[in-house]
Amino acid sequence: MKRRILPWLAAAPALAAQAAALAEGAPAAARPLVVYAAGDIADCRYSRAADSGAAATAALIAKGDPHALILSLGDHTYPNGTPAEFRDCYAPTWGQFRERTRPAPGNHEYGSGRADGYFDYFGELAGPRGRGYYSFDKSGWHFISLNSDLDAASHQRQLVWLKDDLAASKTRCALAYWHAPMYSSGGHVPTTRMQDVWRVLHEAGVELVLSGHDHDYERLAPMDADGRPDPMRGVRQFVVGTGGAFLTPFLWINSQSEARFNWRTGVLKLVLKESGYEWEFLAVAPKTEPEHPQQEARDSGAANCH
């Protein structure tokens, strides 16, 4: 005669092992963290906030995980990042996520001088006022928000800070984000402005860099600071300049580009796990059905941390 094992009894050994681990001080596995990211967001020069591209991408986020972290990748408003633009265009759209947003400044924030509109709006969420870089830990990942629009002396101070920050970090997985990408196929001329930063990140084993600036979506292969493929230790660049502003063409095709499109606004969704991550681009639905399959905007995948 078979003995029936009650479900709670069958699970008892696993529960006991978990309790023992906690009793010994072993950390419990972190719950996967959902992240939504995009830059180049709120432009109300040609429409009301409710009808803007920012409103459409905000609706994507609002339908998702209500506890997700939001990473805004610069150029929050157009054309000059003024307090009025934040009040009238960003706040009615992406402003609903302000308390769970961790921003990075872009070049348009400095269109009005010292990015006062940006620092006034985000307050302490943007790190020390006027500096534009900071870091934090969440769900077992280390996040580093950097400023790609600093003068030479301030950039060097950021670089020193970054080295110290990474040396003190205890997490296995890390992600950095700033506005102007190191690698991109987009409309801006490629620049080495953040090459020394990339070198530090690569040496530290950082997984990902998220940027905007080019108004398109692109995923590139993991690379070192000299643009060489490095599938084992390289840093993967995502460009997500699709937060709601007008989209722009690809002009400088990078040989390491793995996926790219510039015909849909949307946001990058990341699911960050204890030892890896998943990605998926969430596109704003077209108003009419695409005429050709290549007009669809899809990209997804997964990878392990170094």
NORCORSUL-V979748 format. One record per residue. PSI is psi in whole degrees, -180 to 180 (none if undefined). OMEGA is omega in radians with two decimals (none if undefined). Layout:
BEGIN
((PSI;OMEGA) (PSI;OMEGA))
END
This chain:
BEGIN
((127;-3.13) (140;3.05) (132;3.13) (125;-3.13) (120;-3.13) (143;-3.08) (-41;-3.11) (-29;3.13) (-38;3.14) (-31;-3.11) (-6;-3.04) (-44;-3.13) (-42;-3.14) (-41;3.12) (-38;3.12) (-39;3.13) (-40;3.12) (-42;3.12) (-39;3.14) (-41;3.14) (-42;3.12) (-39;3.13) (-32;-3.14) (0;3.10) (8;3.13) (136;-3.11) (140;3.06) (152;3.14) (133;-3.12) (144;3.08) (137;3.10) (139;-3.10) (127;3.05) (133;3.13) (136;2.97) (134;-3.06) (141;3.00) (159;3.02) (-179;3.07) (72;-2.77) (-73;-2.84) (112;3.12) (106;-3.11) (24;3.12) (-26;-3.03) (4;3.14) (166;3.01) (158;-3.14) (-42;-3.09) (-22;-3.12) (7;-3.03) (167;3.05) (-32;3.11) (-36;3.11) (-38;-3.14) (-42;3.12) (-34;3.07) (-36;3.12) (-35;3.07) (-47;-3.12) (-41;-3.09) (-27;3.12) (-10;-3.05) (-156;-3.10) (120;-3.10) (-11;3.13) (6;-3.07) (152;3.02) (139;3.12) (125;3.05) (115;3.12) (127;-2.87) (32;3.04) (165;-3.02) (60;-3.13) (-33;3.14) (160;3.11) (149;0.07) (-15;-2.93) (9;3.10) (34;-3.09) (160;3.06) (-37;-3.14) (-38;3.11) (-41;3.08) (-41;-3.10) (-43;-2.96) (-19;-3.05) (-47;-3.13) (-48;-3.09) (-42;3.14) (-8;-3.09) (-82;-3.14) (-7;-3.13) (-22;3.11) (-17;-3.14) (12;-2.99) (-46;-3.02) (-20;3.08) (17;3.07) (138;3.01) (105;-2.94) (166;2.90) (143;-3.11) (152;3.06) (-180;-3.10) (-32;-3.14) (-23;3.04) (-31;-3.11) (5;3.10) (-21;3.14) (13;3.10) (-102;-3.02) (25;-3.14) (35;-3.11) (-38;3.11) (-41;3.12) (-52;-3.09) (-33;3.08) (-43;-3.05) (-48;-3.06) (-21;3.11) (-136;-3.07) (-16;3.09) (-21;-3.12) (10;-3.12) (-171;-3.12) (132;-3.06) (134;3.09) (-17;-3.08) (-53;3.07) (18;3.03) (148;-3.06) (175;3.10) (164;3.09) (162;3.07) (144;3.08) (129;3.07) (40;3.06) (4;3.09) (150;3.05) (128;-3.11) (136;-3.12) (113;3.08) (123;-3.05) (167;-3.08) (116;-3.13) (13;-3.10) (34;3.14) (156;2.99) (172;-2.98) (-45;-3.10) (-43;3.13) (-35;3.10) (-41;3.12) (-37;3.07) (-39;3.07) (-41;-3.12) (-43;3.09) (-46;3.11) (-43;-3.11) (-44;3.13) (-44;3.12) (-41;-3.12) (-46;-3.13) (-36;3.11) (-30;-3.12) (-15;-3.07) (140;-3.12) (0;-3.09) (155;3.08) (-40;-3.02) (142;-3.12) (152;-3.10) (134;3.07) (154;3.10) (143;3.07) (179;-2.95) (-64;-3.02) (121;-3.01) (152;3.01) (-42;-3.13) (134;-3.09) (156;3.01) (11;-2.95) (-160;-2.98) (-15;3.10) (144;3.13) (131;3.13) (143;-3.11) (153;3.09) (19;-3.08) (-38;-3.09) (20;-3.09) (-41;3.13) (-34;3.05) (-46;3.14) (-39;-3.13) (-42;3.12) (-43;3.13) (-42;-3.14) (-44;-3.14) (-30;-3.13) (-8;3.12) (27;3.10) (143;-3.03) (-48;-2.88) (149;2.89) (130;3.08) (136;3.13) (174;3.04) (-121;3.03) (-60;2.99) (127;-3.01) (72;-3.11) (179;3.02) (136;3.09) (142;2.99) (130;-3.14) (158;3.13) (154;3.07) (134;-3.08) (164;2.98) (-171;-3.04) (-6;3.11) (14;3.07) (13;3.14) (139;3.10) (139;3.11) (82;-3.06) (-20;-3.09) (-42;-3.04) (3;-3.06) (162;3.11) (132;-3.14) (130;3.11) (129;2.91) (133;2.97) (123;-3.08) (67;3.12) (42;-2.98) (25;-3.02) (-7;3.10) (-22;3.12) (169;3.13) (146;-3.12) (154;-3.03) (163;-3.02) (163;2.98) (126;-3.10) (-19;-3.03) (76;-2.99) (123;3.11) (134;-3.07) (-18;-3.12) (11;3.09) (128;-3.11) (-25;3.09) (139;3.12) (147;3.02) (156;-3.08) (33;3.13) (9;3.04) (133;2.89) (165;-3.13) (-170;-3.12) (153;3.03) (127;3.03) (126;3.04) (142;2.95) (109;-3.05) (122;-3.10) (179;-3.05) (-35;-3.07) (22;-3.14) (-172;-3.09) (155;3.01) (150;3.08) (152;3.07) (132;3.04) (126;3.10) (113;-3.06) (145;2.97) (132;-3.10) (140;3.09) (153;3.11) (-25;3.03) (160;3.14) (139;3.10) (140;3.12) (-27;-3.08) (147;-3.13) (-34;-3.10) (-9;3.10) (-9;3.04) (150;-3.09) (93;-3.08) (137;3.01) (132;3.13) (161;3.11) (-170;-3.11) (156;3.10) (162;3.08) (155;2.99) (160;-3.13) (none;none))
END
